[in-house]
Amino acid sequence: MSTDPEPTKQTDERSLSRKEFLKGVGRSALLIGIGAGGYAWWARITSQFTRRREPVGDARHNYSMAIDIEKCIGCGFCVEACSKENNVPPGHFRTWIERYEVMKDGSVRINSDDGGINGFSDDVRAEDVERAFFVPKLCNHCTDSPCTQVCPVGATFKTEDGVVLVDYDWCIGCRYCIQACPYGSRFWNPVKRTADKCTLCYHRIRKGQVPACVEVCPTGARVFGDLADPESPVSKFMRENATLVMKPHLKTGAKIAYKGMSKEVV
Amino acid sequence: MAPQVPRLILAFATLVVGFLAFRSQVVPDSFGETGFYRADSVKEIGDLPMKHAGEETCATCHSDFAEATSHVLGGVACESCHGPSLAHAEDGASSKPNRLGGDVPCARCHEEIAGRPSVIPQIVLEEHTGGEPCQSCHTVHEP
């Protein structure tokens, strides 16, 4: 009878075989992998709610435009320049000119043939017109804009520097915003198949240029600038002149200020 | 714990996780980072190409017109009549501004119509020109 302490058996019970050891390592690695992957996935999902970044538009600016109705001569160069600068499809307008004719009999005629893109010509006898004037119109870039409030998908919004834009890649084309705008400033762009509107030439003002309509206006009827800067042309213009915005009773916070606005327009 | 409770908890957890997973796939990357919109779209719109060069750019080569003619000094921009000309400013040879020939848009501003303020010199086209082109008598840059 042997008195061997059977050391091999004891060792076997305490230590792992190579196969079992590798199995354990593999399982641990898999678990760690699943855990890390799950965590990364979870972080990606939740970060969508918490991610913040510096906005592109600088909140220290508040871009706007002022319009001197008394200076507008109805040439339509602004409409033409806007259409070319922004590839606006024919028959649609980001900015347009309306002519108001207050007749001797008290009635008011408003005309805007092709948005005034080819200028205006007379279609009534001059002696029947008591008073007439041109009103350039565009998006008012409202502070409390109805259009951005109704968008169901967040495809239209106000930038930090005070410009209302449309995200053409994200717009689903439901056209609620077109109905919501009380100024008729929005239109359906049949080429992009989205809502479209004046961007205050955001691509130009971000590069330090003025909007195309302001650039080509031959009489200086359009004044562009930064309302946050007291020395900008628009701030100066609004200090020096009595101005009014369109439909102030709607409390949209319309920003485009008009000098010489008449009761027929408001 | 009743046996259906853990099953319900599991079912709800699956729904919530499933919803979050679906949402993370369909919501664009930069959405909500600066407000309820896609933050990248501001940059995309701001980076769109321009077409009008602006009078300062024109004046770098054409100062003879931009700084010395009464029409331009009076406030009429080069691109009011010549149209968008940034392509010309970037490559003068391959792209030319509009209206370098006879087609002048004088009547757009100077024809007498209802509503045009009297500070602008105005003419009744038929009486004034008699069918002659404006340039027969006027220099367009120095009318």
Interface residues (C-beta under 8 A of the other chain):
Chain A: W41 R44 I45 T46 Q48 F49 R51 R52 R53 E54 P55 V56 G57 E70 K71 C72 I73 G74 C75 G76 F77 E80 A81 K84 E85 R99 Y100 E101 N118 G119 F120 S121 D122 V124 A126 V129 A132 F133 F134 G154 A155 T156 F157 T159 E160 L165 D167 Y168 D169 W170 T199 Y202 H203 R204 R206 K207 Q209 V210 A212 E215 V216 C217 P218 T219 G220
Chain B: L20 A21 R23 S24 V27 P28 S30 F31 G32 E33 T34 G35 F36 Y37 R38 A39 S41 V42 K43 E44 I45 G46 D47 L48 P49 M50 K51 H52 G54 E55 G74 G75 V76 A77 E79 S80 G83 P84 A107 R108 C109 E111 I113 A114 G115 R116 P117 I120
